[in-house]
Amino acid sequence: MLCLGIDTSNYTTSAALCRPQEEPRQLRKLLPVPAGERGLRQSEAVFAHVRQLNDVLLPLLQTAGEPITCVCASASPRDGDASYMPVFQVGLQQGKALAAALGVPFYATTHQRGHVAAARYGSGLQGDTFVALHLSGGTTDVLLSRHEELTPLGTSVDLHAGQLVDRVGVALSLPFPAGPHLEQLAVRGVSRHPLPVSMARDGISCHLSGAEAQLMRRITAKETPEDIAAEVYGVLCRTVLRMLAAAAEKTGVYDMLIAGGVASSRLLRDLLLERNEKRRLGLRLHFGRPEFSGDNAVGVALIGLEKYRKENA
């Protein structure tokens, strides 16, 4: 069995090939964002995907070594009829066309499910019930995963984790997406004046726009960029653990899977593990491999492979 996965997100054009019990193979290409900008409009992103999708698909398919068994693509950001974003139509329609031309089944999934599946791969997480935290430019979502059903528990009600990273990074004249560059600054800095964590009324959701406003004031005041970057990851760590601890208290589930591009940060992982132990929160934190944490099609292909296996068991 061999599944081709396709994901065309707001940040990255991605394709992956997955076989059972073999290391996934992937190719991906960032969308081109002009210097000083914090992303692309949907129309620009759609055009970029149309131009570069074959740049990742064709070289990857040349390595297949056997016929494609099925194709799977992200059709929307999250579960639910109201979840829609034009960028995903590029991968969705290309995937449908490829499956029809090859005479193989096509499956649709969501970008968020792809992130969770990719993060779980190689994470060591066991069992079919856990809390997933999806941290990216468009999500700061806490979800209960039980028997493959995802139930939303909380989110950021204003700014998302990846947006905080990117907005502060761009304000510090770093390239977009800013995560790796901001982390390089942060490891050389010290969080001298920790910002307060702001939680929403439900106790699990959070606010991050206040942190952004205060960090922007620190940039204007010419505070050391390294210390500003360190506090971005500091406030994210404290906020994330408050969200996860509240989710554990509500659900009784203490196995936590951290997914999404922001979760690829080694610094954030270390801070989360250190603070979880220091505060004795009792959370069992699991992380995906960094190369499968950013936007990618690996999880999408794994989902397609599992759907095909179940249909043909």
C-alpha positions as CSV (number, residue, x, y, z in Angstrom):
1,M,0.0,0.0,0.0
2,L,1.2,3.5,-0.8
3,C,-0.7,6.7,-0.1
4,L,0.0,10.1,-1.6
5,G,-0.9,12.9,0.8
6,I,-1.4,16.6,-0.2
7,D,-1.7,19.7,2.0
8,T,-1.9,23.3,0.7
9,S,-2.0,25.5,3.8
10,N,-1.6,29.2,4.4
11,Y,2.2,28.7,4.8
12,T,3.4,25.6,2.8
13,T,2.8,23.5,-0.2
14,S,3.3,19.9,0.9
15,A,3.2,16.3,-0.4
16,A,4.1,13.0,1.2
17,L,4.2,9.3,0.4
18,C,3.5,6.8,3.2
19,R,3.7,3.0,3.3
20,P,2.9,0.8,6.3
21,Q,5.8,0.4,8.7
22,E,8.1,2.6,6.6
23,E,9.5,6.0,7.2
24,P,7.3,8.6,5.4
25,R,8.8,10.7,2.6
26,Q,7.8,14.3,2.1
27,L,8.6,17.4,0.1
28,R,7.4,20.8,0.9
29,K,7.9,24.4,-0.2
30,L,7.1,27.6,1.8
31,L,4.8,30.1,0.2
32,P,6.8,33.2,-0.9
33,V,6.1,36.1,1.4
34,P,7.7,39.5,0.7
35,A,10.1,40.9,3.3
36,G,8.2,42.8,6.1
37,E,4.9,41.1,5.4
38,R,3.1,38.8,7.8
39,G,1.7,36.4,5.3
40,L,-0.3,36.3,2.0
41,R,-3.9,37.1,1.1
42,Q,-5.9,34.0,0.3
43,S,-5.9,34.9,-3.5
44,E,-2.1,35.3,-3.5
45,A,-1.7,32.0,-1.5
46,V,-3.9,30.1,-3.9
47,F,-1.9,31.4,-6.9
48,A,1.3,30.4,-5.2
49,H,0.1,26.9,-4.6
50,V,-1.0,26.6,-8.2
51,R,2.4,27.6,-9.4
52,Q,4.5,25.4,-7.0
53,L,2.4,22.3,-6.3
54,N,4.1,20.4,-9.1
55,D,7.5,21.4,-7.7
56,V,6.8,19.1,-4.8
57,L,4.5,16.5,-6.4
58,L,6.6,15.5,-9.4
59,P,10.0,14.9,-7.7
60,L,8.2,13.0,-4.9
61,L,6.2,10.8,-7.3
62,Q,9.4,9.9,-9.1
63,T,10.6,8.2,-5.9
64,A,7.4,6.1,-5.4
65,G,8.8,2.8,-6.6
66,E,5.3,1.3,-6.9
67,P,1.8,2.3,-8.0
68,I,-0.1,4.7,-5.8
69,T,-2.8,2.9,-3.8
70,C,-4.9,5.9,-2.7
71,V,-4.7,9.7,-2.5
72,C,-5.7,11.9,0.5
73,A,-5.8,15.7,0.7
74,S,-6.7,18.3,3.3
75,A,-10.1,19.8,2.3
76,S,-10.5,22.4,5.1
77,P,-8.7,23.8,8.2
78,R,-10.8,21.9,10.8
79,D,-13.8,19.6,11.2
80,G,-17.2,21.1,10.6
81,D,-19.2,22.5,7.7
82,A,-18.3,26.1,8.6
83,S,-14.6,25.4,8.3
84,Y,-13.4,26.7,4.9
85,M,-10.3,28.3,3.4
86,P,-9.7,28.7,-0.3
87,V,-6.1,27.6,-0.2
88,F,-7.1,24.0,0.5
89,Q,-9.0,23.8,-2.7
90,V,-5.8,23.7,-4.7
91,G,-4.6,20.4,-3.0
92,L,-8.1,19.0,-2.8
93,Q,-8.9,19.4,-6.5
94,Q,-5.5,18.2,-7.6
95,G,-5.8,15.2,-5.3
96,K,-9.2,14.3,-6.7
97,A,-7.9,14.6,-10.3
98,L,-4.9,12.4,-9.6
99,A,-7.0,9.7,-7.9
100,A,-9.4,9.7,-10.8
101,A,-6.6,9.5,-13.4
102,L,-5.0,6.6,-11.5
103,G,-8.2,4.8,-10.8
104,V,-7.7,4.7,-7.0
105,P,-9.7,5.9,-4.0
106,F,-9.6,9.5,-2.9
107,Y,-10.1,10.5,0.7
108,A,-10.5,14.0,2.2
109,T,-9.4,15.0,5.7
110,T,-8.7,18.3,7.5
111,H,-5.5,20.2,8.0
112,Q,-5.9,19.9,11.8
113,R,-6.3,16.2,11.7
114,G,-3.2,16.0,9.6
115,H,-1.2,17.9,12.2
116,V,-2.5,15.6,15.0
117,A,-1.7,12.4,13.0
118,A,1.8,13.7,12.0
119,A,2.6,14.7,15.6
120,R,1.4,11.3,16.9
121,Y,3.8,9.5,14.5
122,G,6.9,8.5,16.5
123,S,5.7,10.4,19.6
124,G,5.4,7.3,21.8
125,L,1.8,8.1,22.7
126,Q,-0.3,5.0,23.4
127,G,-4.0,4.5,23.5
128,D,-6.9,6.2,21.6
129,T,-7.8,8.8,24.2
130,F,-5.7,11.9,24.7
131,V,-5.8,15.7,24.7
132,A,-4.3,17.3,21.6
133,L,-3.0,20.9,21.5
134,H,-2.7,22.3,18.0
135,L,-0.4,25.4,18.0
136,S,0.1,27.1,14.7
137,G,-0.5,30.4,12.9
138,G,-4.2,29.9,12.7
139,T,-4.9,27.7,15.7
140,T,-4.3,27.5,19.4
141,D,-6.9,24.7,19.9
142,V,-7.3,22.2,22.8
143,L,-9.1,19.1,21.6
144,L,-10.2,15.8,23.2
145,S,-9.3,12.9,20.9
146,R,-11.3,9.8,21.7
147,H,-11.7,6.9,19.3
148,E,-10.6,9.3,16.5
149,E,-13.3,11.8,17.3
150,L,-12.1,15.4,18.0
151,T,-14.1,17.4,20.5
152,P,-13.1,21.1,20.9
153,L,-12.3,22.1,24.5
154,G,-10.8,25.5,24.2
155,T,-8.9,27.9,21.9
156,S,-7.4,31.4,21.8
157,V,-10.3,33.9,21.5
158,D,-8.2,36.5,19.7
159,L,-4.6,35.9,18.6
160,H,-3.2,32.5,17.9
161,A,0.2,31.2,19.1
162,G,1.9,31.3,15.7
163,Q,0.5,34.8,15.0
164,L,2.1,36.1,18.2
165,V,5.5,34.6,17.2
166,D,5.2,35.9,13.6
167,R,4.0,39.4,14.5
168,V,6.7,40.0,17.1
169,G,9.3,38.5,14.8
170,V,8.4,40.7,11.9
171,A,8.3,43.7,14.2
172,L,11.9,42.7,15.1
173,S,12.8,42.7,11.4
174,L,12.9,38.9,11.1
175,P,11.8,37.0,8.0
176,F,8.3,35.4,7.8
177,P,7.5,32.8,9.1
178,A,9.5,34.0,12.1
179,G,9.6,31.0,14.4
180,P,13.1,29.6,13.8
181,H,14.6,33.1,13.7
182,L,12.8,34.2,16.9
183,E,13.9,31.1,18.7
184,Q,17.5,31.8,17.8
185,L,17.2,35.2,19.5
186,A,15.3,33.8,22.5
187,V,17.9,31.2,23.5
188,R,20.3,34.1,23.9
189,G,17.9,36.2,26.0
190,V,16.3,36.2,29.4
191,S,12.6,36.7,30.3
192,R,13.2,39.4,32.8
193,H,9.7,40.7,33.2
194,P,7.2,37.8,32.7
195,L,3.8,38.8,31.3
196,P,0.6,37.7,33.0
197,V,-1.3,34.8,31.5
198,S,-4.8,35.8,30.4
199,M,-7.5,33.1,30.4
200,A,-11.0,33.3,29.1
201,R,-14.1,32.7,31.2
202,D,-14.4,29.0,30.2
203,G,-11.1,28.4,32.0
204,I,-9.5,26.6,29.1
205,S,-9.4,29.2,26.3
206,C,-6.9,32.1,26.4
207,H,-6.2,35.6,25.2
208,L,-2.9,36.4,23.6
209,S,-3.6,39.9,22.1
210,G,-2.7,41.6,25.4
211,A,0.7,39.9,25.4
212,E,1.2,41.1,21.8
213,A,0.4,44.7,22.7
214,Q,2.8,44.6,25.7
215,L,5.6,43.0,23.6
216,M,5.1,45.7,20.9
217,R,5.5,48.4,23.5
218,R,8.8,46.8,24.6
219,I,10.0,46.8,21.0
220,T,9.1,50.5,20.8
221,A,11.0,51.1,24.1
222,K,14.1,49.5,22.6
223,E,14.2,46.6,25.0
224,T,16.8,44.0,24.1
225,P,15.4,41.9,21.2
226,E,16.8,38.7,22.7
227,D,14.9,39.3,25.9
228,I,11.7,40.2,24.0
229,A,12.0,36.9,22.1
230,A,12.6,35.0,25.3
231,E,9.4,36.4,26.8
232,V,7.4,35.3,23.7
233,Y,8.2,31.7,24.4
234,G,7.9,32.3,28.2
235,V,4.3,33.6,28.0
236,L,3.4,30.9,25.5
237,C,4.7,28.2,27.8
238,R,2.8,29.5,30.8
239,T,-0.4,29.9,28.8
240,V,-0.2,26.5,27.2
241,L,0.3,24.7,30.5
242,R,-2.7,26.6,32.0
243,M,-4.8,25.5,29.1
244,L,-3.7,21.9,29.3
245,A,-4.0,21.7,33.1
246,A,-7.6,23.0,32.8
247,A,-8.3,20.4,30.1
248,A,-7.0,17.6,32.2
249,E,-9.1,18.7,35.2
250,K,-12.2,18.8,33.0
251,T,-11.7,15.5,31.2
252,G,-9.6,13.4,33.6
253,V,-7.2,12.8,30.7
254,Y,-3.5,13.6,31.4
255,D,-1.9,12.3,28.1
256,M,-1.2,15.4,26.0
257,L,0.0,15.5,22.4
258,I,1.5,18.9,21.3
259,A,1.1,19.4,17.5
260,G,1.6,22.2,15.0
261,G,4.3,24.4,13.7
262,V,4.9,26.3,16.9
263,A,5.4,22.9,18.7
264,S,8.4,22.3,16.5
265,S,10.4,24.7,18.7
266,R,12.9,22.9,20.8
267,L,13.0,25.9,23.2
268,L,9.2,25.7,23.8
269,R,9.3,22.0,24.3
270,D,12.1,22.3,26.9
271,L,10.2,25.1,28.7
272,L,7.0,23.1,28.8
273,L,8.7,19.9,30.2
274,E,10.7,21.9,32.8
275,R,7.7,23.9,34.0
276,N,5.4,20.9,34.0
277,E,7.8,19.1,36.3
278,K,8.6,22.1,38.5
279,R,4.9,22.9,39.1
280,R,4.1,19.2,39.5
281,L,1.1,19.4,37.1
282,G,1.3,15.7,36.4
283,L,0.7,16.2,32.6
284,R,2.2,13.5,30.4
285,L,3.5,15.6,27.5
286,H,4.1,14.0,24.1
287,F,5.7,15.8,21.1
288,G,5.9,14.8,17.5
289,R,9.2,14.8,15.6
290,P,10.2,18.4,14.7
291,E,10.3,17.5,11.0
292,F,6.7,16.5,11.1
293,S,5.5,19.3,13.3
294,G,5.3,22.2,10.8
295,D,2.8,22.3,8.0
296,N,3.2,19.0,6.1
297,A,1.3,16.3,4.3
298,V,2.7,13.3,6.3
299,G,-0.3,13.2,8.6
300,V,-2.6,13.5,5.7
301,A,-1.0,10.5,4.0
302,L,-1.1,8.5,7.2
303,I,-4.8,9.2,7.5
304,G,-5.4,8.1,3.9
305,L,-3.5,4.9,4.5
306,E,-5.5,4.1,7.5
307,K,-8.8,4.8,5.7
308,Y,-7.8,2.5,2.9
309,R,-6.7,-0.2,5.3
310,K,-10.0,-0.2,7.1
311,E,-12.0,-0.3,3.8
312,N,-10.0,-3.2,2.6
313,A,-9.5,-5.2,5.8
